[in-house]
Amino acid sequence: MKKILSVMLCAVMVLTMAASVLAVDSAKNAGTVAGTSETLTLDAKKDAAYAKGLKLVADSIKDGTKAPGSVTYYVTYTKDALWIFAEVKDSTLDVKNADEKKPSYKADSIEIMLDPTNEGKNEPDVTPWQMRIDSYNLVSARKGQKGASLYLRKAEGGNADFFEAKSVKVDGGFNAEYKIPMDGLKEGKKIGFNFCYNDWTADGKTNRTGTTLLNKSSTSWTAEYYDYMVLGKIAAQTTAATTKAPAQKPTSPATFDAGIILAVVAAAAGAGVVVSKKRK
């Protein structure tokens, strides 16, 4: 009886693991993320390294219709952090959080969802990672759907401490940049993700169904349906061409001034003439 029970338990475990793997592997490979050795600055300005990274465009809502706002995402990585830059094109950035100490999706905001291991799990306080920043530069976060909510940065009296982000309003929208420290970032690593833009109208009536999504088949917390990105090689740091210093003149007698050499020769010749006369 114990043997039969053991076999059944093993079978259940194998099927569960297979289902999880199949769910994740059935997701779409969104592309390769080129890494960089350059030093990046978190300032909501697009560093040159992003141009060589993965570019993704989101311009429709969940039902596939055209969204009033659009977002272009750029992704790169360094040896210790994933970097994401978002360019938001939206003419109506009018919604502000009712309670600035508790930022939420009910404001124009970029919401980054990551499954760092690409295993499709949803565990409280573990995974997936939710990281949000709005057009007013307020952040909020959570790990796992039932995880403890994290509001604001520590520097602002909050406790959102597993990522950094900054947003800046620009003409026609706003820019948002993320620095997300992670372990095990190397070529070949897969990271599940779903990026979305919470686009709210001035009257506050636009809800989650109006969110500009990259992956229409996934919600924020259904990590098993996330698309995934694959990390590529980290490009070597670009170095400026070095200018060779002019060669210094050797200090050997062979390079003395010709005039000096002639003078020395002449003096020696004169001395020879004098000695010669004395001998005569």
Residue, then its C-alpha position, 0 to 999 in steps of 0.5 A: m500500500k505504501k509503495i502504491l501511495s509513493v508511486m501516486l505521489c511521485a506521479v502527481m509531482v511530475l504532472t504538476m511540474a510538467a504543467s508548470v513548465l508547459a504553461v511557461d514554455s507556451a508563452k511567447n519569446a519576446g526577444t533577446v536583451a543585449g547587455t551593456s558594460e557601460t555605466l548607466t544613470l537612473d535619471a529618466k533619460k534614455d542612455a545610449a545603451y538602450a538603443k542596443g537593447l530590446k525594444l517593445v511597443a504597446d499601443s492597444i488595450k486588452d480587447g485589441t483596440k487602439a489605446p489613446g496612449s502608447v508606450t515604447y519600452y527599452v530593456t538592457y541589463t548590467k552584471d547586477a541589474l535589469w534596466i527598463f526605460a519607458e517612453v509614454k506618449d499621452s496628452t492627458l496626464d491629469v490624474k493624481n493619487a488621492d493619497e500620495k502616501k499610497p500610490s496606486y494604479k488609479a493614476d497614469s503609471i507604468e507597471i512592471m511585472l516580472d517573474p525573475t525565474n520564469e517559472g510562472k509562480n505566484e507566491p506571497d512576498v516572493t513572486p511575481w514582482q510588481m513595480r509601479i511608478d506614476s507620472y508624479n514620480l511616486v512608486s509602489a510595489r508588491k511581491g506576490q499577489k497577496g504580498a505586503s504592499l510597499y509604498l514610496r521609497k525609503a527616502e520618502g518615508g516608505n519601504a519600497d526597497f527592491f528596485e529604484a525608479k524615476s519618472v519625469k514629465v516631458d512634452g506629450g507624456f512622461n518618461a520612466e526608468y527602472k533599475i532592478p537589482m537581480d542575481g544570476l543575470k547572465e547570457g541565456k537567462k529567461i525572465g517572465f514579464n508583462f508591462c502595462y500602462n495604467d492610462w486614466t482619464a481626467d474624470g478617473k473613469t478608465n479602469r484596468t480594462g483600459t490598460t495599455l498591455l504588451n501581453k493581452s492574454s495575461t493579467s498582472w498576476t497570472a505569471e504562468y502566461y507572461d511572455y519572457m525575454v532572454l538575456g544576450k551577451i554583455a557588450a564590451q565597454t566602448t573605449a575612446a581611441t587613444t592619441k599617441a604622444p609624439a616620440q621624444k628625440p633621442t639624447s644620443p650625440a647622433t641627434f645633436d644640432a648639425g651646427i654644433i657638430l661642425a663647430v666641434v669638428a672645426a675646433a678639433a681641426g684648428a687644434g691639429v694645425v697648431v700642434s703640427k706647426k709646433r712640431k715643425 
